[in-house]
Amino acid sequence: MAYQIIGALPAMFFGGGNKRRRTTTPATLPDEIIETILLRLPLREIRQLSILSKRFRHSWKLCRNLAFDGSFSAGLTKDQFKAGVTNTLYLLGKTGADRFALRYDAAGETRFVFCWVHRAIQLGVSRLELDFTPSAPKKFMLSSDIVNYESVTSIKLINCEILLPHAAAGGLRFLRDLTLQNMRARPVTILTLFRNCYELRSLKLINCNFIFALRIFAEKLRCFQTLIVKHCSDIHSICLNAPELQTFHFYGKICEIAFQVDTPRLNDVLIEFSHPRIFQMVPRRKEMIPRFAAVRSLTITSTFLEGFKMSQFTLPNLEEFVLTIYPESYLNAADIIIMLSNSPRIRRVHIDIGQNAFNDGGAYWKTIGRHYLNESAAAFPFLQYVKIRGFCYKEQTVMMAKFFLKYASSSLRCLAIEKARINNNLPVHYNYELINYLRWGIATIADIQISDYH
């Protein structure tokens, strides 16, 4: 692979017009070009390249991406892997490195891990990724000293245990990006991070536990912009005091989310609540919407949307909206249109109906919803793209599609329809008939694209 990349470079750099240049080989490339390529290739690729030519024999010493992961360890015994990591780290040249990634069964190997990390720090790495998943079901106990280096700005820890006492966290003040996955993120750990990581920009908590009440006190952190919480099963509440927050993503069970301060820079929100449908019982949920005033991209599920009256959603800056509707949801097409009508700057809409297809709509749809879509004069002057996934040949989906075509007729460029799975095998002429029906009586320039459900 690496040899193929280098072999293809002459044509890219020199073109094909000169016969002499067409015969240029990797061996005749300037040293500067070779070094630039090698600095960006994975370690294993460079090691393979080093046996192809005497010129590349020591090329692996130029590698700046020290990835000792599954691809590196393939076919090696544990002793061979340890020897390979040790030799590579201690024989590297003076070029240093940018990233050190380790995936390893560290049970009983604390000394090796500490030495490897310490050597990687000496080489100047700024990105540190430690994955101890092979040590499962036991968690590797990681000393706080191992991540307490001022030069490290990005850390990712997977399947380990770490306790960061306040006195031992001084070196974390230059940390910018932190990811904790499959580990215990105790409240004292989170508190210590925000007390010491003055330059922290992003925090990701993935499949972590022992969090319970997540408290983000970042009022003194001018750079903290991103918080992602994904599948942390025991969280029952989240309290956010982060005035500079720009991105907030939450995946998991329904919990209370409270904003203690205004978040004028918050522009990307994703809230993906799982079942059951009990969000209406969460206290202070109505206080969330005013905090979303600056949001430009909003991704939610029907569970979240059902916790509010559609008229409460006033998002003046919203440009992109993504909605996933669960099968048991009672939302109908009119609810979605009412919510979007309060977002005058909307540009892109993605609605995943899945296997729900709005069912029959119930009494609300028959008495109010249908009338609203027929009589509403909502306008979407900036709407350019709409995708409806799980489209079924039923009244609500058809009326919703025609509504977008009619009231965004001057701006809409594409209406993408992904048919419900039960309609995948319908004859092709059904697609043409649907397109003609949707366009009937509407002067629109939109391109209507119909595809099968994937």
N, C-alpha and C positions, 0 to 999 in steps of 0.2 A: 504493500500500500504506500509506504513512505517513498520507495524507489519510483513508483508510478507517478506520484505527485511531483517529485523533482524532475523526472524524465519529461513531464509535460510542460515544464516551465519555459524552455527555449521558445516554443511556439507562442506562448502567451507574452513573453517579453520582447521577442524579436520579430514575430510575424513569420509569414511563409514566403515572402517575395524573393529572398536571396538564398541561393543554393548552399552557400557556405554556412549560413545561419541555420538552415534546415538540418544540417548534419551536426549541429552543436549537441554535445552529450553532457550528462550531469557532471562528469569528471572535469569538464572545461568551464563550468560556471564559476564566476568570481566567488571568492571566499565570503564576501559580504552577503551575497544572495543566499549561499548555502547556510550561513549562520542564522540569517533571518528566518529561513524555513525551519531549521532545526529547533529554534527557540520556541516554536509554536506547536510542534508535533508531540503526541503522547510519548511517554517514556518507553513503553514497550515497542513502539514503532521505530524509535531511534535505535534501540538495542538491536532490532532486527536489521536495520540499515547498516549498522557498524560492521556486520560480517560480509557485506557485499563488496566492499572496496577498502583498500588500505587507507585511502584518503578519509574514509568515514569511521575508521577504527575507534577513534576516541570522540566521535561526534556526540555520543550520549552525554558527555560531560557538559554539553551546552544546554541540556534540557532545563526548562524553567517550570514545567508542569510535572511535579513529582507525584504521580498518581499510582500508588501501590494498592490497587483495588483488585476486583475479581479477575479482570483481564490480565493483570500482571501475575497473579498467583496461579493462573490456570496451569495445571500439570506439575506444580511444584509441591514438594512436601513442606511441612511446617519449618523444618530446619533449613531447607533450601530457600524458602521465602525469607526467613530471618537473615540469612547470609546475603541474599540479594539486596534487601533493603539496607543493611548495614554497609555493604561494600559500595553501593551506589551513593549513599549519603556522604560517606567519608572520602570518596575518590572524586567527587564533583569538582569542577574547576572553579575559577574565581568569578564566573559569571553570576553565581548566586541562583536564586529560584524565586518564583512568585507564589506557587501553590503547593501545599503538601497535603495529600489525601491518603488516608490509611484505612483499609478495611481488614480487620484482623481479629482472631480469637485471642483476646488478651488475658485470658484466665491464667493467673500465675506468672504473667510476663510484664509486670509493672515496670521493672527496671529497663527492659528493652524499649517499651513505649516511651518512657520518660527520656531516654537517651536519644531516640529517633526524633522526637519533637524538639528537644533542645538543639540537636544538630541542624534541624530544618530552620529553626529560628536563627541560628548563626549564619545560615545561608541567605537570610533576608526574606523569608516567605512572609507574606502579609495575609494569605488566606489559609486557614487551618481547618481541615475536615477529618474528623475521627469517627469511624463507624465500627462499633464493637458488636454488631448484630451476630456474627458467628459465635460470640460468647454466650448467647441466649441458651437456656432461660435465665442464667445468672446475669446480673448487671455488673459491668466493670466499674470498680470504684476509682474515680479519677480525682487525683489531687488538684486542688485549686491552683497550685503553683504551675501546673502544666499549661494553663491558659493565661497566666499572669505576666504577659510580655507586652511591652509598650509598642513593639513594631507590628504586632498582629492587629489588623483592622477588621477581619472577617473570620468568624468561627462557626462551624457546624458540628454539633455533637449528637451522636445517635447511639442509643442503647447503653447508657452509662449512668453513673450516679456521681453527682458533684455537689459539694456544699461550699458556698462562697461566703465565708465570714467577712464582715466589714473590714477587718484589719488586713485581710489578705487580698483585697480586690483592687489595690492601687494601680496595678498595671493595666487594668481594663479601661482606664479613662480614655484611651484612644480607640477603643473598639467602636466600629460603625455598624456592622451587620452581624446579628446573632440568630442562629437557628438551633432550637432544641427539639429533638425528635425521639420518641419512645423512651422517655426518661421522666423522673420526678421533678417537676418544676414547682417546688414548694414556695409558699408566699414569701418566706425569708429570702429565698434565692432571687425572686423577681424584685423584691424591695432593694436588695443589695445591688443588683444590676443598675437600677435607675438612680441609685445614690452615687454610683461610681463611674458609670459609663456616660461621661459628659458629651461625647461625640456620637452617641448611638443614633443611627438613622432608621434601622428596621429591626423588628423582633418577630420571629416566626416560632410558634408553638405547635408542634404536630404530634398527635397521638401521645400527648403528655398526660400525666395524672398527678394527683395530690395537689391540684391547683385550688379547687373549690371556689373561692371568691377571688377572681382575678382583679387586681388593683394596679392600674397603670398611672403612676404619678410622674408625669414628664413635663410638669409646668416650667421647669428650669432648663429643659433640654430644647435648645433652639433648632436642632437638626432632626428630631424624631418625627418621621414622616409615615412610616409603614408599620401596621400591626396586622399579622395574619394568625388566626387561631383556628386550627383544623382538627376536628375529631378528638378533642380533649373531653373525655366522657364524663368527668365528675365536676365540671364547671356549672355552678348554679347562678352565678351573677358576674357581670363585668362592669367595672366602674372606670371610666376614661377621663383622665385629667391631662389632656395632651392638646394644647391649643394650636400646635403646628402640624397636627395629623393631616395627612393627605390621602392615605389609602387605609381602609379598614375592611378586612375580609374575615367572615366567621362562617365555619361549617360545623354543624353539630346539633345537639339537642337544644330544645327551646330553653332559653334562660333570659334573665333580666339584663338589659343593656342600658346603662345610664351614662349620660354625658354630663360631667360636672361643670364644664366650661364651654364657651362657644368654639366652634371649629371652622373658622372662615375659609380655611384652605382645603377642607375635606372635599375631594372631587371624585373619588372612586370608592364605592361601597358595594360589598357583596355580602348578603346575609342569606345563607342557605340552611334554613331550619329543617330538621328531619321531623318525622311524625312523633307523636300524634298532634291533633289540631287543638291545642290549648293555649295558643298565644294570646287569645283574648283575655285570659286570666292573669297575664303578667302585669304587675303594677308599673306605672309611669311609662308605659309604652308610647303614649301619645306625645310625650316630651321629645321623642326621638326625631320626628319629622322636621321640626324647626331647625334641628342641628344639620339637616341635610340640604339646607338652602343653597349651598355652593356646589353640590354634587353634580358632576357631569356624566358619570357612568354609574348606573344602579342595576345590580343583579340580585333578584330576590325570588322566593318561591311563593306559591299561593298561600301557604301557611302564614307567612309574614303579612301578606297583603290583606288577608281576611281579618287581621287584628285592628283594622282601621276602616273608617268610612272613606269611600273613594274621594269624596270632596275634600278630605283632609290633606291629600297629597298635593301640595303646591310646591313644585320644584322648578323655579324659574330658569335655572341654568342647566337642567337635565338635557343631555344630548344623546345618550345611548341607554336603552332600557332592555333588560333581559329578564324574562319571566318564565319559570317552570311551574306548570300546573299539575298538582298531584291528582290521582284518580278519584279520591273521595272529596275533592274540593267542590264547593258550591258557587264558585265564581262563574260569571257568564260574560259574554262578549261585551255587553254594555258596561260592566264594571271596569273593564280594561280601558275602554274608550273614555269613560268619565275621568279615570285617573290620568290618562295621557293628555286630555284636553287642558289640564292645568300645567302643562309643560310646553310652553310655546316655542322653545328652541330645540325640541326633539328632532334628531336626525336619523337615528337608527333604532329599529325595534325588532326584537327577536322573541317570539312567543312559542314555547314548547308545550303543546297541549298533551303530548304523549298519548296514552290510551284513554284519556278522559273524554275528549271530544264534546265537552260541556254537557254530556248526557241530554236530557230533554229540556233543560233550563228551568224547570219548575214554574211555580205560579208567578214568581217575581219577573222572570223573563217574559212570560206571556202577557202580563198586565202592564209592566213598566219598561223592561229592557228593550223589547222589540220596538215599542213606540219611540223610545229615545233614539235608537239608531235610525229610524225612519224620519224623525223630525229634527234631529240635532243639526246645528249649524257650526259645529266645531271646525277649526281650521288648523292645518299643519303646514305652515309656509316653508319650513326648512326640512321636512321629512324627505329623505332620499332613499332609504332602504328599509324594507319590511320582510321578515321571514316568519312564516307560520309553519311550525313543525308538528306533524300529526294531524294534518288537514283532513277532515272528513266531509263527505258530501252531504252535509246537514245544514239546517237553516242558519245557525249561529256563526259557523265558520265562514260560510259563503257571504253572509251579510257583513261580517267584520272585514273580509277582504275587499268587498265592494266599497265599504266605508272609507278605507284607506285610499283606494284608487280615486274616489270622488273628491274627498276633502284635502288631498295632497296632490291634486291632478297636475299642478304646475311645477312641482318640485320632485315628486317621486320618480326615481330612475329604475328601480327594480322591486318587483314583488316576487319573492321566492317562496314557493309552496312545496313542502315536503309531505307527501301524502301519508295518511295513517297506514300502519302495516296491513290492515285488512283490505286496503285498496291497492296494494302493490301490483296485483295481477290483473287489474282491470285493463281492457283493451285500450290501445293508444288513442283511439278516436275520442275517448272520454276526456282526455287532456285538452284536445282542441275544442270540444264542446264547452268545457269549463272556461277556457280562456275567452271564448266568444261571449259566454254569458256574463262573465265578470266585466268585460269591456262594454257590454250593451248599455247604451244611454249615457256613457261617461267619456268625456274627451280627455284622454290621458296619454302621456308619452312613455309611461312605465313599461319596461320589459317584464313580462310575466313568465317565470320559469317554474316548471313543474317536474319534480323528481320523486323517486320512490323513497320510502322510509328506511333510514339506515340506523 
